[in-house]
């Protein structure tokens, strides 16, 4: 397919692209800013921004095993509508991604759907049980781009040490879910004044920070690559800053909900505000925003965690942890961080495109001649309201329902194909 995008504001901070111009695409590759060839599709992008396709390195599509919550098909649609062209799916499926068969199943389903790029993350340990390492080499050969027991922390430091050492041979990171599960056991929300007021067992920030410290020291000892998922506390930020100051091979991510919300949201007992790690204090939230701005935290990840209504409608202590985020991430952050001036637009684009791509060595996240044609087309002036009836995700558990947000995704381009445009999903011609 040949696509011409004309008159867009091209923005790629990695390559210092910031100009009004044209992009011509042929067979999935950027061929340049001009072309004499006849185009199959012409897009007038006047007044719109063209950025590298958004990259999410932490998401849950639930297939196989929990297709009532999400499928690869529905998750891909949610990703495209939110501007994401690349998504890495976590291994806490049923069965988990601890063998080649499940990894290949996910890759094949993604190819069959012909929507966004999907990369599986394999388990660190068999069954995510934290005892015996999975067959990491075989999982890597089957297409896994990292290893994680996400949802569970690898509590045994000797096991994590071996995982970090083994991953050195594959040159891929270990993605840790930093939570001391003995300290957080039975916890529901952040431990503090509000947990006491509501009579709910708290999850202390030290349950995260203690594992962050342990794992950074293990990364230093092994020289293995460590990536820390969904950082939520000021204490963790200070430890990550220390690790980076010592040139330890550590990177970290933060979610939109931890960047924008605080523990006060749970006063309404809204289970769409229940996630793990929990929403924490205003001081924690402000520290996360500052850490993202200063590069202590490297990237934004959605931790898109769908749950059906019948689960989220349970009383607070019984409802599962997790919220969806693919369809709202960009607009929520643009509205609440960029427009007020907390973060620059270029910083946000880097944290949602090139930086996550670099963490997992994915061949996406930039605009350049000869590069992969994965792009997102944005209308920054338009406003929309978060309405669960309009979600593409099979689940509706968003913490941002009712919010009015700026920034509408007009189109997503994946490998030179246009699977989403103006609210419509298109199927690639065979």
For each residue, the residues with C-beta under 8 A, 3 or more apart:
1: 25 26 27 40 41 416 417 418 428
2: 24 25 26 35 37 38 39 40 41
3: 24 25 26 39 40 41 42 43 373 413 416 418
4: 22 23 24 25 35 39 41 42 43
5: 8 22 23 24 25 43 45 50 375 377
6: 22 42 43 44 45 46
7: 20 21 22 44 45 46 47
8: 5 20 21 22 23 45 46 48 49 50 377
9: 18 19 20 48 49 50
10: 17 18 19 20 21 23 50 367
11: 17 18 49 50 51 345 346 349
12: 15 16 17 18 51 52 349 353 366 367 368
13: 16 17 18 346 347 349 350 354
14: 52 350 353 354 365 366
15: 12 366 367 368
16: 12 13
17: 10 11 12 13 367
18: 9 10 11 12 13 346
19: 9 10
20: 7 8 9 10
21: 7 8 10 33
22: 4 5 6 7 8 33 34
23: 4 5 8 10 30 33 50 367 375
24: 2 3 4 5 30 31 32 33 34 35 37 39
25: 1 2 3 4 5 28 29 30 31 373 413 416
26: 1 2 3 29 31 35 37 416
27: 1 416
28: 25 372 373 415 416 417
29: 25 26 370 371 372 373 416
30: 23 24 25 367 368 369 370 371 372 373
31: 24 25 26 35 369 370
32: 24 35 369
33: 21 22 23 24 369
34: 22 24
35: 2 4 24 26 31 32 39
36:
37: 2 24 26
38: 2
39: 2 3 4 24 35 42
40: 1 2 3
41: 1 2 3 4 418
42: 3 4 6 39
43: 3 4 5 6 377 411
44: 6 7
45: 5 6 7 8 48 50 377
46: 6 7 8
47: 7 379 381
48: 8 9 45 377 378 379 410
49: 8 9 11 377 378 380
50: 5 8 9 10 11 23 45 367 375 376 377 378
51: 11 12 54 349 353 367 375 376 378
52: 12 14 55 349 353 354 364 365 366 367 374 375 376
53: 83 84 85 86 353 364 365 374 375 376 412 413 414
54: 51 82 83 84 85 86 329 330 352 353 376
55: 52 84 85 86 87 352 353 356 357 362 364 365
56: 59 79 84 86 87 88 301 302 304 326 329 356
57: 88 146 175 253 299 301 356 359 360
58: 88 90 150 175 229 230 253 301 302 303 304
59: 56 75 79 87 88 89 90 301 302 303 304 326
60: 70 89 90 92 303 304 305 306 322
61: 70 71 72 75 76 87 89 106 118
62: 65 66 67 69 70 71 75 93 306
63: 66 67 70 71 72 75 93 106 109
64: 67 93 94 95 102 105
65: 62 93 94 95
66: 62 63 69 70 93 94
67: 62 63 64 70 71
68: 308 394
69: 62 66 306 307 308 311 394 395
70: 60 61 62 63 66 67 74 75 78 306 393 394 395
71: 61 62 63 67 74 75 394
72: 61 63 75 76 89 106 109 110 113 118
73: 76 77 109 113 115
74: 70 71 77 78 392 393 394
75: 59 61 62 63 70 71 72 78 79 87 89 304 306 326 393
76: 61 72 73 79 80 87 110 113 115 116 118
77: 73 74 80 81 115 392 393 420 425
78: 70 74 75 81 82 304 324 326 327 391 392 393
79: 56 59 75 76 82 84 85 87 115 116 326
80: 76 77 83 84 85 115 116 392 412 414 419 420 425
81: 77 78 326 327 392 409 412 420
82: 54 78 79 326 327 328 329 330 409
83: 53 54 80 330 376 378 409 412
84: 53 54 55 56 79 80 87 116 326 376 412
85: 53 54 55 79 80 116 117 364 374 375 376 412 413 414
86: 53 54 55 56 116 117 118 119 357 362 364 365 374
87: 55 56 59 61 75 76 79 84 116 117 118 119 326
88: 56 57 58 59 118 119 120 121 145 146 360
89: 59 60 61 72 75 93 97 106 118 119 120 121
90: 58 59 60 121 148 150 151
91: 96 97 98 120 121 122 123 128 148 149 150
92: 60 96 128 149 150 151 152
93: 62 63 64 65 66 89 96 97 102
94: 64 65 66
95: 64 65 98 99 102
96: 91 92 93 102 123 127 128
97: 89 91 93 102 103 106 120 121 122 123 139 144
98: 91 95 102 122 123 125 126 127 128 134 135 139
99: 95 102 103 134 135 138 139
100: 103 104 135 138 139 141 142
101: 104 105
102: 64 93 95 96 97 98 99 105 106 120
103: 97 99 100 106 107 120 122 139 142 143 144
104: 100 101 107 108 142 143
105: 64 101 102 108 109
106: 61 63 72 89 97 102 103 109 110 118 120 143
107: 103 104 110 111 118 120 142 143
108: 104 105 111 112
109: 63 72 73 105 106 112 113 118
110: 72 76 106 107 113 115 116 117 118
111: 107 108 114
112: 108 109
113: 72 73 76 109 110
114: 111 417 419 427 428
115: 73 76 77 79 80 110 414 419 420 425
116: 76 79 80 84 85 86 87 110 412 414 419
117: 85 86 87 110 364 374 414 415
118: 61 72 76 86 87 88 89 106 107 109 110
119: 86 87 88 89 143 144 145 360 362
120: 88 89 91 97 102 103 106 107 142 143 144 145
121: 88 89 90 91 97 144 145 146 147 148 150 175
122: 91 97 98 103 134 136 139 140 142 144 146 147 148
123: 91 96 97 98 126 127 128 134 139 147 148 149
124: 128 133 134 136 147 148 149 154 159 160 163 174
125: 98 128 129 130 131 132 133 134 149 154 159 163
126: 98 123 129 131 132 133 134
127: 96 98 123
128: 91 92 96 98 123 124 125 149 151 152
129: 125 126 132 152
130: 125 149 152 153 154 155 156 159
131: 125 126 156 159
132: 125 126 129 159
133: 124 125 126 136 159 162 163 166
134: 98 99 122 123 124 125 126 139 147
135: 98 99 100 138 139
136: 122 124 133 139 140 147 163 166 167 170
137: 140 141 169 170
138: 99 100 135 141 142
139: 97 98 99 100 103 122 123 134 135 136 142 144 147
140: 122 136 137 144 170 172
141: 100 137 138
142: 100 103 104 107 120 122 138 139
143: 103 104 106 107 119 120
144: 97 103 119 120 121 122 139 140 147 172
145: 88 119 120 121 172 360 361 362
146: 57 88 121 122 172 173 174 175 227 360
147: 121 122 123 124 134 136 139 144 163 167 172 173 174 175
148: 90 91 121 122 123 124 174 175 176 177 229
149: 91 92 123 124 125 128 130 152 153 154 177
150: 58 90 91 92 121 175 177 229
151: 90 92 128 177
152: 92 128 129 130 149 177 181
153: 130 149 176 177 178 179 180 181 211
154: 124 125 130 149 159 160 163 176
155: 130 180 181 182
156: 130 131 159 160
157: 160 161 214 218
158: 161 162
159: 124 125 130 131 132 133 154 156 162 163
160: 124 154 156 157 163 164 174 176 215 218
161: 157 158 164 165 218 221 222
162: 133 158 159 165 166
163: 124 125 133 136 147 154 159 160 166 167 174 224
164: 160 161 167 168 174 218 219 222 224 225 226
165: 161 162 168 222 224
166: 133 136 162 163 169 170
167: 136 147 163 164 170 171 172 173 174 224 225
168: 164 165 171 222 223 224 225
169: 137 166
170: 136 137 140 166 167
171: 167 168 225 361
172: 140 144 145 146 147 167 225 360 361
173: 146 147 167 225 226 227 251 359 360
174: 124 146 147 148 160 163 164 167 224 225 226 227
175: 57 58 121 146 147 148 150 227 228 229
176: 148 153 154 160 211 215 226 227 228 229
177: 148 149 150 151 152 153 229 230
178: 153 208 209 211 212 215 228 229 231 236
179: 153 184 207 208 211 276 277
180: 153 155 183 184 206 207 208 210 211
181: 152 153 155 184 185 207
182: 155 185
183: 180 203 204 206 207 210
184: 179 180 181 187 203 204 207 276
185: 181 182
186: 201
187: 184 191 201 202 203 204 207 278
188: 195 200 201 202 203 274 278 316 317
189: 194 195 198 200 202 203 263 266 274 278 279
190: 194 195 202 203 205 263 278 279 280 281
191: 187 195 202 203 204 205
192: 195 196 202 263 281
193: 196 197
194: 189 190 197 198 263 264 266 267
195: 188 189 190 191 192 198 200 201 202
196: 192 193 199 202
197: 193 194
198: 189 194 195 266 267 269
199: 196
200: 188 189 195 316 317
201: 186 187 188 195
202: 187 188 189 190 191 192 195 196
203: 183 184 187 188 189 190 191 207 276 277 278
204: 183 184 187 191 207
205: 190 191 208 209 232 233 234 235 236 280 284
206: 180 183 209 210 235
207: 179 180 181 183 184 187 203 204 210 211
208: 178 179 180 205 211 212 231 232 233 235 236 277
209: 178 205 206 212 213 233 235 236 239
210: 180 183 206 207 213 214
211: 153 176 178 179 180 207 208 214 215
212: 178 208 209 215 216 228 231 236 239 240
213: 209 210 216 217 239
214: 157 210 211 217 218
215: 160 176 178 211 212 218 219 226 228 250
216: 212 213 219 220 226 239 240 242 243 248 250
217: 213 214 220 221
218: 157 160 161 164 214 215 221 222 224 226
219: 164 215 216 222 223 224 225 226 243 248 249 250
220: 216 217 223 243 246 248
221: 161 217 218
222: 161 164 165 168 218 219
223: 168 219 220 249
224: 163 164 165 167 168 174 218 219 249
225: 164 167 168 171 172 173 174 219 249 251
226: 164 173 174 176 215 216 218 219 248 249 250 251
227: 146 173 174 175 176 250 251 252 253 359
228: 175 176 178 212 215 231 236 240 250 251 252 253
229: 58 148 150 175 176 177 178 253 301 303
230: 58 177 253 254 255 258 277 301 303
231: 178 208 212 228 236 237 240 252 253 254 258 288 291 297
232: 205 208 236 254 258 277 278 279 280 284 288
233: 205 208 209 236 237 277 280 284 287
234: 205 237 238 283 284 287 288
235: 205 206 208 209 238 239
236: 178 205 208 209 212 228 231 232 233 239 240 252
237: 231 233 234 240 241 287 288 290 291 296 297
238: 234 235 241 242
239: 209 212 213 216 235 236 242 243
240: 212 216 228 231 236 237 243 244 250 252 291 296 297
241: 237 238 244 245 291 296
242: 216 238 239 245 246
243: 216 219 220 239 240 246 248 250
244: 240 241 247 248 250 296
245: 241 242
246: 220 242 243
247: 244
248: 216 219 220 226 243 244
249: 219 223 224 225 226
250: 215 216 219 226 227 228 240 243 244
251: 173 225 226 227 228 298 299 359
252: 227 228 231 236 240 296 297 298 299
253: 57 58 227 228 229 230 231 297 298 299 300 301 356
254: 230 231 232 258 259 288 291 292 297 299 300 301
255: 230 258 259 300 301 302 303 325
256: 259 260 300 302 325 328 329 332 333
257: 260 261 275 279 323 325 399
258: 230 231 232 254 255 261 277 279 280 284 285 288
259: 254 255 256 285 288 289 292 300 333 336 337
260: 256 257 285 332 333 336 337
261: 257 258 265 273 279 285 399
262: 265 279 280 281 282 284 285
263: 189 190 192 194 266 278 279 280 281
264: 194 267
265: 261 262 268 270 273 279 399
266: 189 194 198 263 269 270 273 274 278 279 316
267: 194 198 264
268: 265 273
269: 198 266 316
270: 265 266 273 274 399
271: 274 312 313 314 316 319 397
272: 312 323 397 398 399 401
273: 261 265 266 268 270 279 323 399
274: 188 189 266 270 271 278 316 319 320 321 322 323
275: 257 278 279 303 305 321 322 323 399
276: 179 184 203 321 322
277: 179 203 208 230 232 233 258 280
278: 187 188 189 190 203 232 263 266 274 275
279: 189 190 232 257 258 261 262 263 265 266 273 275
280: 190 205 232 233 258 262 263 277 284 285
281: 190 192 262 263 284 285
282: 262 285 286
283: 234 286 287
284: 205 232 233 234 258 262 280 281 287 288
285: 258 259 260 261 262 280 281 282 288 289
286: 282 283 289 290
287: 233 234 237 283 284 290 291
288: 231 232 234 237 254 258 259 284 285 291 292 297
289: 259 285 286 292 293 337 342 343
290: 237 286 287 293 294
291: 231 237 240 241 254 287 288 294 296 297
292: 254 259 288 289 295 296 297 300 343 347 351
293: 289 290 342 343 347
294: 290 291
295: 292 298
296: 237 240 241 244 252 291 292
297: 231 237 240 252 253 254 288 291 292
298: 251 252 253 295 351 355 356 359
299: 57 251 252 253 254 351 352 355 356 359
300: 253 254 255 256 259 292 329 333 348 351 352 356
301: 56 57 58 59 229 230 253 254 255 356
302: 56 58 59 255 256 324 325 326 329
303: 58 59 60 229 230 255 275 322 323 325
304: 56 58 59 60 75 78 324 325 326 393
305: 60 275 321 322 323 324 397
306: 60 62 69 70 75 322 324 393 394 395 397
307: 69 311 312 319 320 322 395 397
308: 68 69 311 312 394 395
309: 312 313 395 396 397
310: 313 314
311: 69 307 308 314 319 320
312: 271 272 307 308 309 319 320 397
313: 271 309 310 319
314: 271 310 311 318 319
315: 318 319
316: 188 200 266 269 271 274 319
317: 188 200
318: 314 315
319: 271 274 307 311 312 313 314 315 316
320: 274 307 311 312
321: 274 275 276 305
322: 60 274 275 276 303 305 306 307 397
323: 257 272 273 274 275 303 305 397 398 399
324: 78 302 304 305 306 327 328 391 393 395 396 397 398
325: 255 256 257 302 303 304 328 329 398
326: 56 59 75 78 79 81 82 84 87 302 304 329 393
327: 78 81 82 324 391 392 393 398
328: 82 256 324 325 331 332 386 398 400 403 405
329: 54 56 82 256 300 302 325 326 332 333 352
330: 54 82 83 333 334 352 378 407 409
331: 328 334 335 384 405 406 407 408 409
332: 256 260 328 329 335 336 400 403 405
333: 256 259 260 300 329 330 336 337 338 343 348 352
334: 330 331 337 338 339 345 348 380 405 406 407
335: 331 332 338 339 403 405 406 407
336: 259 260 332 333 339 340 342
337: 259 260 289 333 334 340 342 343 348
338: 333 334 335 341 342 343 344 345 348
339: 334 335 336 406
340: 336 337
341: 338
342: 289 293 336 337 338
343: 289 292 293 333 337 338 347 348
344: 338 347 348
345: 11 334 338 348 349
346: 11 13 18 349 350
347: 13 292 293 343 344 350 351
348: 300 333 334 337 338 343 344 345 351 352
349: 11 12 13 51 52 345 346 352 353
350: 13 14 346 347 353 354 355
351: 292 298 299 300 347 348 355 356
352: 54 55 299 300 329 330 333 348 349 355 356
353: 12 14 51 52 53 54 55 349 350 356 357 364 365 366
354: 13 14 52 350 357 358 365 366
355: 298 299 350 351 352 358 359 365
356: 55 56 57 253 298 299 300 301 351 352 353 359 360 362 365
357: 55 86 353 354 360 361 362 363 364 365 366
358: 354 355 361 362 365
359: 57 173 227 251 298 299 355 356
360: 57 88 119 145 146 172 173 356 357
361: 145 171 172 357 358
362: 55 86 119 145 356 357 358 365
363: 357 372
364: 52 53 55 85 86 117 353 357 372 374
365: 14 52 53 55 86 353 354 355 356 357 358 362 374
366: 12 14 15 52 353 354 357 371
367: 10 12 15 17 23 30 50 51 52 371 375
368: 12 15 30 371
369: 30 31 32 33
370: 29 30 31
371: 29 30 366 367 368
372: 28 29 30 363 364 415
373: 3 25 28 29 30 413 415 416
374: 52 53 85 86 117 364 365 413 414 415
375: 5 23 50 51 52 53 85 367 412 413
376: 50 51 52 53 54 83 84 85 409 411 412 413
377: 5 8 43 45 48 49 50 409 410 411 412 413
378: 48 49 50 51 83 330 407 408 409 410
379: 47 48 382 407 408 410
380: 49 334 406 407
381: 47 406
382: 379 406 407 408
383: 404 405 406 408
384: 331 404 405 408
385: 402 403 404 405
386: 328 398 400 401 402 403 404 405
387: 390 391 401
388: 391 396 398 401
389:
390: 387
391: 78 324 327 387 388 395 396 398
392: 74 77 78 80 81 327
393: 70 74 75 77 78 304 306 324 326 327 396
394: 68 69 70 71 74 306 308
395: 69 70 306 307 308 309 324 391
396: 309 324 388 391 393 401
397: 271 272 305 306 307 309 312 322 323 324
398: 272 323 324 325 327 328 386 388 391 401
399: 257 261 265 270 272 273 275 323
400: 328 332 386 403 405
401: 272 386 387 388 396 398
402: 385 386
403: 328 332 335 385 386 400
404: 383 384 385 386
405: 328 331 332 334 335 383 384 385 386 400
406: 331 334 335 339 380 381 382 383
407: 330 331 334 335 378 379 380 382
408: 331 378 379 382 383 384
409: 81 82 83 330 331 376 377 378 412 420
410: 48 377 378 379 421 422
411: 43 376 377 418 420 421 422
412: 53 80 81 83 84 85 116 375 376 377 409 418 419 420 421
413: 3 25 53 85 373 374 375 376 377 416 417 418 419
414: 53 80 85 115 116 117 374 417 419
415: 28 117 372 373 374
416: 1 3 25 26 27 28 29 373 413
417: 1 28 114 413 414 428
418: 1 3 41 411 412 413 421 426
419: 80 114 115 116 412 413 414 425 426 427 428
420: 77 80 81 115 409 411 412 424 425 426
421: 410 411 412 418 424 426
422: 410 411
423:
424: 420 421
425: 77 80 115 419 420
426: 418 419 420 421
427: 114 419
428: 1 114 417 419
429:
430:
